[in-house]
């Protein structure tokens, strides 16, 4: 997967992660992109470590699940570090 495709994947995965998590999540589109890319990298790393799964193809369901899952984890960690609390 190319660099621009990875950035697009991260942006979309970050936006989906923000939509999934309840409450007010800080950051604009740049923070969404950054957390999404970090989350996609984290999801790919954890997926490779635990399940021997990789982020190889853009249109793969496995790639999207790993990227969105990693973005959710990254968003939760960002909330813990910045002190933002989600309100259900």
C-alpha positions in Angstrom: 0.0 0.0 0.0 1.4 3.4 -0.9 2.0 6.4 1.4 -1.0 8.4 0.2 -3.3 5.4 0.4 -2.1 4.8 4.0 -2.8 8.5 4.8 -6.3 8.2 3.4 -6.9 4.9 5.3 -5.7 6.7 8.5 -8.0 9.7 7.9 -11.1 7.5 7.3 -10.2 5.1 10.1 -9.7 8.0 12.5 -13.1 9.6 11.5 -14.9 6.2 12.0 -13.2 5.8 15.4 -14.4 9.2 16.5 -17.9 8.3 15.3 -17.9 5.0 17.2 -16.6 6.4 20.6 -19.2 8.3 22.6 -18.7 11.7 24.0 -16.8 14.8 22.9 -13.5 14.0 21.4 -11.1 16.8 20.9 -9.1 17.7 17.8 -9.9 18.7 14.3 -9.3 17.1 11.0 -5.5 17.2 11.5 -5.7 15.4 14.8 -8.1 12.9 13.3 -5.6 12.2 10.5 -2.7 11.9 12.9 -4.5 9.7 15.4 -5.9 7.6 12.5 -2.4 7.1 11.0 -0.9 6.3 14.4 -3.9 4.0 15.1 -3.5 2.2 11.7 0.2 1.7 12.4 -0.6 0.5 15.9 -3.4 -1.8 14.6 -1.1 -3.2 11.9 1.7 -3.8 14.5 -0.6 -5.5 17.0 -2.4 -7.5 14.3 1.0 -8.7 13.0 2.2 -9.5 16.5 -0.9 -11.3 17.8 -2.6 -12.7 14.6 0.1 -12.6 12.0 -2.2 -10.2 10.0 -0.7 -7.3 8.0 -1.9 -4.0 6.5 -1.3 -5.0 2.9 -4.2 -4.1 0.6 -6.3 -1.0 0.8 -9.6 -2.7 0.0 -9.1 -5.6 2.4 -11.6 -6.0 5.3 -8.7 -7.1 7.5 -6.8 -3.9 6.8 -9.8 -1.7 7.7 -10.6 -3.7 10.8 -7.1 -3.4 12.1 -6.9 0.3 11.2 -10.2 1.2 12.9 -9.4 -0.9 15.9 -6.0 0.7 16.3 -7.5 4.2 15.8 -10.0 3.5 18.6 -7.1 2.5 20.9 -5.1 5.6 19.8 -8.1 7.9 20.4 -8.7 6.3 23.9 -5.0 6.8 24.8 -5.1 10.4 23.5 -8.1 11.0 25.7 -6.3 9.6 28.7 -3.2 11.7 28.1 -5.0 15.0 27.5 -7.4 14.4 30.3 -10.6 14.5 28.2 -13.4 12.4 29.5 -16.0 10.9 27.3 -19.6 11.4 28.4 -21.9 8.6 27.5 
